[in-house]
Amino acid sequence: MINQEKIQEWVRTYLTHIQEVSVDVHVKDEEGYKFASIDNFQKYFNIDEPDLVGMLEKSIINNNLVVGAQYWPRKMLLIYAQEYPIETKAALVNLFDESRDVYTRISETVETFDNINKDRINKVAEHANTYIGLRFISLLLGFRFPNKYNALKPSEWKFFTRFIDPDFQIPNHTSAGEQYRFYEPYIEALRNYIKDREEIQSIKKLITKGLNFDDAESHWMAQDIIYVTARVLAEKRSDQNIERTVNVPEEKDEISSVEDPNIEEYDTGFMPLEKHLEEYIMKNWDIVDFGEKLSLYREEDGTPGQQYITDVGIIDILAKDEKGDFVVIELKRAEAKYHVVGQVLNYISWVEENLVTNGEKVRGMIVVGKADNTLKYALRQVADKVMLKEYRIKLTLNEPK
């Protein structure tokens, strides 16, 4: 059952965030680009354009809605439009055919691109993921009919729906169209609450200022509130999972591999920011030595397990090993203490409860610049569940070819 008070709490968290960062920053640096992307799609999309590839390139702006370190639905759509223009055009015509049931259209479109991809794999003898699932298909619907459909980001939406309805659950192997149907009552409950909220509507006016698209029905404003608040709450829960301890004395003994506790990041090959370490790993996945062969976990819609939103925080990287078991990877760019162990164990429990469907095991990997004594001691008690890795970045200079 949808809890209206929890909806209000969710929106209050969003408004608090806006107050903290300022509306101007929110518009320019956080969410404004999404609304501009809709405006751009409305301007350039024309399914009857002879140059299908060129039209799609102009229509779909190359930003993080459609591309990531290992998420490339835009790229794959352009490949299909180039190599299978008739089938790709037919799929888009079907998706945007308002005379037919939208849930059926979503599922059929996902299936069509899956079939195109299988045929392409057979021809080129090279595996590739379509990345075209509910997330991307709903985005296209939201671009084409922004006052009618919802652009979903499944992990954030699951967080939201469970927040306002603890009993929310989508059965495994539910089709993309039916998943969309499951979410609809929740977005409607949120839209009904925000459509008359003056402070929300004033933010919306600033986000859409200068655009032809004004988000009259607040579908995209609701998407904005769900996405932003999910990340804010997940980050807070990640922080809450790490007990903040000040001035904890460190014992020096044989377990320490570094005599000087002070860290000179650039001298020892550490990344300046955690996000840089994450980006490096994601972009160089195939050459990073994890000590075993790992593959990135992917949702059914192709979304990779990077910055994976959960009810208890954000998992930096969620992977799978060759046996199909889950590996929760937590990154710390420099020194890390024992608190991170509890954080990883928390994520492991969440994955066991929410993602395991066929008896898969779940374990953790902590990747740090330097592990202090407290972390090493803590890991002795959970060595069967969590492993520790220290990273170094090395610069190699080669003669140009």
VENHUDA-V72627 format. One record per residue. SS is DSSP state (@ for helix, = for strand, . for the rest). NEAR is the number of other C-alpha atoms within 8 Angstrom. Layout:
BEGIN
SS_NEAR ; SS_NEAR
END
This chain:
BEGIN
._5 ; ._6 ; ._8 ; @_7 ; @_6 ; @_9 ; @_11 ; @_9 ; @_8 ; @_9 ; @_10 ; @_8 ; @_9 ; @_11 ; @_8 ; @_8 ; @_9 ; @_10 ; @_8 ; @_6 ; @_8 ; ._8 ; @_9 ; @_6 ; @_9 ; @_12 ; @_12 ; @_9 ; @_7 ; @_8 ; @_11 ; @_12 ; @_9 ; @_8 ; @_12 ; @_10 ; @_11 ; @_13 ; @_11 ; @_12 ; @_14 ; @_10 ; @_7 ; @_9 ; ._10 ; ._6 ; ._8 ; ._5 ; ._7 ; ._4 ; ._6 ; @_13 ; @_9 ; @_7 ; @_12 ; @_10 ; @_9 ; @_11 ; @_12 ; ._10 ; ._9 ; ._8 ; ._6 ; ._6 ; ._6 ; ._11 ; ._13 ; =_7 ; ._7 ; ._8 ; =_11 ; ._10 ; @_12 ; @_10 ; @_8 ; @_10 ; @_10 ; @_11 ; @_8 ; @_11 ; @_13 ; @_9 ; @_6 ; ._9 ; @_10 ; @_7 ; @_8 ; @_12 ; @_11 ; @_8 ; @_11 ; @_10 ; @_9 ; @_9 ; @_11 ; ._8 ; ._7 ; ._6 ; ._4 ; ._7 ; ._7 ; @_9 ; @_11 ; @_9 ; @_12 ; @_14 ; @_12 ; @_8 ; @_13 ; @_13 ; @_8 ; @_9 ; @_12 ; @_9 ; @_8 ; @_11 ; @_11 ; @_8 ; @_8 ; @_9 ; @_11 ; @_8 ; @_6 ; @_6 ; ._7 ; ._6 ; ._5 ; ._6 ; ._6 ; ._11 ; ._12 ; ._13 ; ._12 ; @_13 ; @_13 ; @_13 ; @_12 ; @_13 ; @_11 ; @_9 ; @_14 ; @_14 ; @_11 ; @_10 ; ._8 ; ._13 ; ._10 ; ._8 ; ._10 ; ._13 ; ._13 ; ._10 ; ._8 ; @_7 ; @_9 ; @_12 ; @_13 ; @_8 ; @_12 ; @_10 ; @_12 ; @_11 ; @_8 ; @_11 ; ._10 ; ._8 ; ._6 ; ._7 ; ._5 ; ._7 ; ._5 ; ._4 ; ._4 ; ._8 ; ._7 ; @_12 ; @_13 ; @_10 ; @_10 ; @_10 ; @_9 ; @_8 ; @_10 ; @_8 ; @_8 ; @_9 ; @_10 ; @_8 ; @_8 ; @_10 ; @_12 ; @_8 ; @_10 ; @_11 ; ._10 ; ._7 ; ._8 ; @_6 ; @_6 ; @_9 ; @_11 ; @_8 ; @_9 ; @_11 ; @_9 ; @_8 ; @_10 ; ._14 ; ._7 ; ._4 ; ._8 ; ._6 ; ._8 ; ._9 ; ._12 ; ._5 ; ._8 ; ._11 ; @_13 ; @_11 ; @_9 ; @_12 ; @_11 ; @_9 ; @_10 ; @_11 ; @_11 ; @_9 ; @_12 ; @_13 ; @_11 ; @_9 ; @_9 ; @_14 ; @_10 ; @_9 ; @_11 ; @_12 ; @_9 ; @_7 ; ._9 ; ._10 ; ._7 ; ._4 ; ._5 ; ._4 ; ._4 ; ._5 ; ._4 ; ._6 ; ._5 ; ._8 ; ._5 ; ._5 ; ._7 ; ._9 ; ._5 ; ._5 ; ._6 ; ._5 ; ._5 ; ._4 ; ._8 ; ._6 ; ._10 ; ._8 ; ._6 ; ._8 ; ._9 ; ._13 ; ._12 ; ._8 ; ._7 ; @_10 ; @_6 ; @_9 ; @_11 ; @_10 ; @_9 ; @_8 ; @_9 ; @_9 ; @_8 ; ._8 ; @_7 ; @_4 ; @_5 ; ._7 ; ._5 ; ._6 ; ._4 ; ._6 ; ._7 ; =_9 ; =_8 ; =_10 ; ._10 ; =_9 ; ._8 ; ._6 ; ._11 ; ._12 ; ._10 ; =_10 ; ._12 ; =_8 ; =_8 ; =_11 ; =_13 ; =_11 ; ._8 ; ._10 ; =_14 ; =_12 ; =_14 ; =_12 ; =_12 ; =_14 ; =_13 ; =_13 ; =_12 ; ._8 ; ._5 ; ._7 ; ._11 ; =_13 ; =_12 ; =_16 ; =_14 ; =_12 ; =_11 ; =_11 ; =_13 ; =_11 ; =_11 ; =_13 ; ._10 ; ._13 ; @_10 ; @_11 ; @_11 ; @_10 ; @_11 ; @_14 ; @_9 ; @_10 ; @_12 ; @_12 ; @_8 ; @_12 ; @_10 ; @_10 ; @_7 ; @_6 ; ._7 ; ._10 ; ._5 ; ._4 ; ._5 ; ._9 ; ._8 ; =_12 ; =_11 ; =_14 ; =_12 ; =_14 ; =_13 ; =_15 ; =_13 ; =_8 ; =_11 ; ._11 ; @_12 ; @_9 ; @_14 ; @_11 ; @_9 ; @_10 ; @_13 ; @_7 ; ._6 ; ._8 ; ._8 ; ._5 ; ._8 ; =_13 ; =_10 ; =_9 ; =_8 ; =_9 ; ._8 ; ._8 ; ._7 ; ._5 ; ._4 ; ._4 ; ._4 ; ._4 ; ._4 ; ._3 ; ._2
END
